[in-house]
């Protein structure tokens, strides 16, 4: 089976790649191509949007592996030997069988086909595949986390 996807827009941010990697949450803009302008009708009023992107800058070795260590924890002081080897479906690592990313961002302003957002963790120029408005049905009040996650989480429950 072959799946063909067309970008509907592009991520714009003044933050450099290193800043995006370090902060994991920057301001920017989702520039939607004019031929998809009608798809934005009704988006005004959402506070948050899910953004689905194509990871166009992954190294070849990052596409396909099924297990990796959660290397983002190195920034929090953990040592490589302390990190468990986990399946990529248990992580938000960019290493995936398919180079697709998902992020929840805050919509701060819309001007035509430009959506100003905060909370981006994508590089400038990343192709946008789709956008979905956040709805209350997506919230999970009763959830659990695996033991490995709880072991590495901070006081807010974030890793």
WOKADA-V418133 format. One record per residue. RES is the residue in three letters. PHI is phi in radians with two decimals (* if undefined). PSI is psi in radians with two decimals (NA if undefined). OMEGA is omega in radians with two decimals (none if undefined). Layout:
res = (RES,RES)
phi = (PHI,PHI)
psi = (PSI,PSI)
omega = (OMEGA,OMEGA)
This chain:
res = (UNK,UNK,UNK,UNK,UNK,UNK,UNK,UNK,UNK,UNK,UNK,UNK,UNK,UNK,UNK,UNK,UNK,UNK,UNK,UNK,UNK,UNK,UNK,UNK,UNK,UNK,UNK,UNK,UNK,UNK,UNK,UNK,UNK,UNK,UNK,UNK,UNK,UNK,UNK,UNK,UNK,UNK,UNK,UNK,UNK,UNK,UNK,UNK,UNK,UNK,UNK,UNK,UNK,UNK,UNK,UNK,UNK,UNK,UNK,UNK,UNK,UNK,UNK,UNK,UNK,UNK,UNK,UNK,UNK,UNK,UNK,UNK,UNK,UNK,UNK,UNK,UNK,UNK,UNK,UNK,UNK,UNK,UNK,UNK,UNK,UNK,UNK,UNK,UNK,UNK,UNK,UNK,UNK,UNK,UNK,UNK,UNK,UNK,UNK,UNK,UNK,UNK,UNK,UNK,UNK,UNK,UNK,UNK,UNK,UNK,UNK,UNK,UNK,UNK,UNK,UNK,UNK,UNK,UNK,UNK,UNK,UNK,UNK,UNK,UNK,UNK,UNK,UNK,UNK,UNK,UNK,UNK,UNK,UNK,UNK,UNK,UNK,UNK,UNK,UNK,UNK,UNK,UNK,UNK,UNK,UNK,UNK,UNK,UNK,UNK,UNK,UNK,UNK,UNK,UNK,UNK,UNK,UNK,UNK)
phi = (*,-2.02,-2.05,-1.91,-2.14,-1.99,-1.09,-1.76,3.12,-2.53,-1.40,-2.14,-2.63,-1.39,-1.21,-1.31,-0.99,-1.11,-1.15,-1.09,-1.08,-1.25,-1.37,1.25,-2.80,-2.26,-1.51,-3.10,-2.43,-1.75,-1.63,-1.58,-1.13,-0.94,-1.18,-1.92,-0.98,-1.08,-1.19,-1.52,-1.01,1.61,-1.38,-1.05,1.82,-1.21,-1.51,-2.35,-2.32,-1.51,-2.07,-1.93,-2.24,-1.82,-1.33,-1.49,-1.99,-1.19,-1.28,-0.89,-1.25,-1.55,-1.81,2.06,-1.00,-1.71,-2.38,-2.58,-1.62,-1.26,-1.15,-1.05,-1.27,-1.09,-1.15,-1.66,1.71,-1.32,-1.65,-0.92,-1.23,-1.47,-1.50,-1.37,-1.49,-2.24,-1.22,-1.12,-1.25,-1.59,-2.23,-1.84,-1.06,-1.23,-1.22,-2.68,-1.10,-2.16,-1.34,-2.07,-2.07,-2.36,-2.54,-1.81,-2.15,-1.64,-1.47,-1.85,-2.93,-2.19,-2.30,1.09,-1.65,-1.88,-1.90,-1.41,-2.44,-2.15,1.61,-1.18,-2.25,-2.04,-1.34,-1.00,1.61,-1.12,-1.21,-1.61,-1.67,-2.91,-2.39,-2.37,-1.21,-1.35,-2.22,-0.98,-1.09,-1.40,-1.38,-2.00,-1.52,-1.97,-2.45,-2.32,-2.20,-1.14,-0.99,-1.06,-1.16,-1.04,-1.10,-1.74,-1.25,-1.48,-1.09,-1.55,1.52,-1.73,-2.05)
psi = (2.39,2.33,2.17,2.25,2.52,2.29,2.48,-0.11,-2.90,2.55,2.34,2.20,2.53,-0.24,2.35,2.92,-0.74,-0.68,-0.72,-0.78,-0.74,-0.92,-0.72,0.12,1.81,2.91,2.68,-2.82,2.48,1.88,1.91,2.34,2.52,-0.60,-0.19,0.22,-0.73,-0.44,-0.26,-0.16,2.21,-0.05,-0.41,2.37,-0.37,2.42,-0.53,2.62,2.49,2.33,2.21,2.21,2.92,2.14,1.61,-0.09,0.23,2.54,2.64,-0.64,-0.18,-0.16,2.01,-0.66,2.48,-0.26,2.44,2.94,2.51,1.41,-0.33,-0.39,-0.25,-0.60,-0.35,0.14,-0.02,2.64,2.63,-0.67,-0.26,-0.26,2.34,2.67,2.11,2.75,2.47,-0.39,-0.25,-0.04,2.93,0.47,2.53,-0.30,2.09,2.82,-0.62,2.26,1.19,2.36,2.69,2.36,2.60,2.13,2.78,2.22,2.09,-0.41,2.59,2.30,1.74,-2.08,0.17,2.13,1.97,2.32,2.78,2.74,0.22,2.45,0.57,2.68,2.73,2.29,-0.05,2.26,2.31,2.26,-0.59,2.82,2.44,2.34,2.46,2.32,2.72,-0.48,-0.34,-0.22,2.38,1.97,-0.50,1.73,2.89,2.80,2.53,2.74,-0.70,-0.65,-0.85,-0.58,-0.62,-0.13,2.60,-3.04,-0.39,-0.07,0.23,2.57,NA)
omega = (3.07,3.12,3.10,3.12,3.09,3.06,3.09,-3.13,-3.06,3.08,3.06,3.05,3.08,3.13,3.07,-3.12,-3.13,3.11,3.11,3.13,-3.08,-3.07,-3.09,-3.14,-3.11,3.06,3.10,-3.07,2.99,-3.13,-3.12,-3.11,-3.06,-3.13,3.10,-3.08,-3.12,3.14,3.12,3.12,3.13,-3.10,3.13,3.14,3.04,3.07,-3.08,3.11,2.92,3.11,3.13,-3.05,3.01,3.12,-3.04,-3.08,3.13,3.01,-3.11,-3.11,3.12,-3.14,3.08,-3.12,-3.11,3.13,3.07,3.00,3.13,-2.99,3.08,3.14,3.09,3.11,-3.14,3.05,3.10,3.13,-3.12,-3.12,3.11,-3.04,3.11,3.00,-3.03,3.03,-3.08,3.10,3.10,-3.04,2.99,3.08,3.06,3.07,-3.04,3.01,3.06,-3.04,-3.11,3.13,3.13,3.08,3.05,-3.10,3.06,3.08,-3.09,-3.12,3.01,3.01,-3.11,-3.12,3.14,3.12,3.08,-3.06,2.96,3.14,3.12,2.99,3.10,-3.14,3.02,3.12,-3.14,3.12,3.09,3.12,-3.09,3.07,3.09,3.09,3.11,3.12,-3.12,-3.13,-3.12,-3.09,3.07,3.13,-3.12,-3.09,3.07,3.14,3.12,-3.13,-3.14,-3.13,-3.14,-3.13,-3.07,-3.06,3.06,-3.08,3.10,-3.12,-3.13,2.99,none)
